[in-house]
Amino acid sequence: MDNNKTAPFAIINSMSDDDGDDQKMQLFKGYKLILCQALKIVEEQENIGNKRWAQAVQTSFKELKRSDLFCK
């Protein structure tokens, strides 16, 4: 990753913050739901061969692709 750029998110390991655990778990559930819905959209567009859609959303995935946290 380019050191001059800020990562879109960071992994923070915190075992001591127990306040609001239930609320935080709801956040994780929400994130997972959003990701599942996004994956369904990507798969649908791939199945119909929508290259125009893939090109149109390419910039939305740039930060994720640049992140060292994901497989390349």
Buried (B, 14 or more C-beta within 10 A) or exposed (E): EEEEEEEEEEEEEEEEEEEEEEEEEEEEEEEEEEEEEEEEEBEEBEEEEEEEBEEEEEEEEEEEEBBEEEEE
